[in-house]
Every structure is written in C-alpha cells, then in structure tokens.
Amino acid sequence: MKGIVFKSTGSWYSVRDSDGHFLDCKLKGLHRIKGLRATNPIAVGDMVLFEMQQGENIGIIHKIEDRKNYIIRKSINLSKQIQIIAANIDMAYLVVTLALPRTSTGFIDRFLVTAEAYHIPVTILFNKIDIYDKKLLEAHQKMKAIYEDIGYICREVSALRGDNIAELKESMADKTNLFSGHSGVGKSALLNAIDPSLDRKTGEISESYLKGKHTTTFAEMFCLDNGGFIIDTPGIKEFGLIDFKKEDLTHYFPDMFALLPDCKFYNCTHTNEPHCAVKKSLEEKRLSESRYRNYINIFYGEGIDENDWE
C-alpha cells in the first residue's frame, strides 16, 4: 500500500492512504537516508510504502520513496545532526511580522538560504499589518522592497481582518504548502483564517520576552478543501545550512549570485577579494546592507542578530 505521512510522533506515524484513510504505522527496523545524518528517518510529506500487520490495525513502513526536496534545521540536542522538518514541498510560506515579536532579516535570510539550497520556492507573508503604525509601515515597505527586488513573492496579510486571505488560499490549491516562522508571528491564526475547520490553537505573546509561546510542537499536515495541503511547523528560532562549502554560499543568495560573473575571481567569496562586484554593488547601494551582513554572518558561522533591522 502507498500513502503520505501526515504526522510523526517519534516512532509512530500517521499515514493517509490512497483512499483517504488514516492509519497508524511503524517503521520496519532502522532506516537511514544515504548521505543524511538525520535524527528522523521519516518526515511529514514523505511518500511511503507500507503493509498492514496481519491480525492488527497497524501498518509497517518498509520503504520511503525518493524525495523531490526537503527542508531541515539543526537538531536541537545533537549539533552534528539534522532534523528533517518536511519533505516534498511545492511552496514554503514564511510568516513574518514587524509587530511583536518582530522578525529579523537575519532569520528571513537564513530561511531563504536553506530553501534555496534544497530547491524550495518561498513566498514571504507579512502578517499583522492591521496593527502597524506609521513608523512600522515605513519599515515594512523597506523590508518588503528588499525581497521583492530579489524576486521573492511577498504578500501582506492579516489573520484578524482577513486581508488577502482568499487570494492566499487560492494560491495553495492542489499544492503541498509549508508554513513556518517564529513563534508568535500568527501562523496558527492565519491557518484558521484560511480554513476555520483546522481549528489550530493560538498562543499569546509573552510580555516578559516579547516572544510567542510555542503552540505547535511538531510538524503536521492538514487537508484543505481546495485540494491543497498545509504543513504546519513548530515555531523555529533558527535555520542554517549544514556542512556547506563556504564558496558555495553565494549560490543561495540570488542577488549576489547574479553578480558573481563580474567578480575578478570565479570563486569569489565577497569577503576580502579585490575587484568584487558584490562589494562594489554594496558601496553603490544597489545591494541591501542587511543582505550582505547576513551573508557574512552565515559565512563565518555567526548567529542571528535579533536586533537587526534595516
């Protein structure tokens, strides 16, 4: 039998078969994906082959089909391993906001770099625009322009007022869509606005830390009534590439990669090399300062600057 993984809770998996039935399944023996040091061999979105155990209402997964893509983060407990968040994604939606809790460009760029590395298209959703004052609106327009100029789709939405929710839902039809972002940016509220039957739990903002309280603890897939699927992910603090070659990092910054042919050296890292087209573009203010700063932070393995705001 063939199915798709909708939920993973450690050693058990909820698999939806071709008839739309959900079955509890286990993985047969130890399984490792070649070339991946992942803590979880199976991820939400995986297509699997399984068979029902005789005399029991339990499925045994014996094969994971090849993934067209996947997205990862560093394992929380094992720094040298990764956690596969989800697989076989048609579109990733990154939910951000300049209201509490404000999303830094450092977080946005690390997510975009990770998605670029694993060939996943991204739409950036600017949520909570209904509560922006004049100052926040001006900052929002500047940030939005940075990513639109690169070529990313940016949508302004409001879960509270329903701004652009119908258009957003229409864009998700017949696709597998990943929802991600910091805790507190309004992912769950947006999902409820898109499809009230999802009834996702929403959390309040912690006043002491101005951070969102985690309401989702693991990735889970849901069906939409338009033929699409949504994968809701935990509030994620930080993304990052694992074991990447530093000279390849520029490939995941489309705005910098486009300038690479004009650099003196074909393998220019845009750090200390002379006649660098990227640094020239930065000096001429044709390249975003925050994008270059975040590139340097990733290049040298530095963390996200939560105070970052261009």
Buried (B, 14 or more C-beta within 10 A) or exposed (E): BEBBBBBBEEEEBBBBBEEEEEBBBBBEEEEEBEEBEBBBBBBBBBBBBBEBEEEEEBBBBEEBEEBBBBBBBBBEEEEEBBBBBBBBBBBBBBBBBBBBBBBBBBBBBBBBBBBBBBEBEBBBBBBBBBBBEEEBEEBBEEBBEBBEEBEBBBBBBBBBEEBBBEEBBEBBEEBBBBBBBBBBBBBBBBBBBBBEEBEBEBBEBBEEEEBBEEBBEBBBBBBBEBEBBBBBBBBBBEBBBBEBEBEEBBBBBEBBBBBBEEBEEEEBBBEEBEEBBBBBBBEEEEBBEBBBBBBBBBBEEEEBBBEBBB
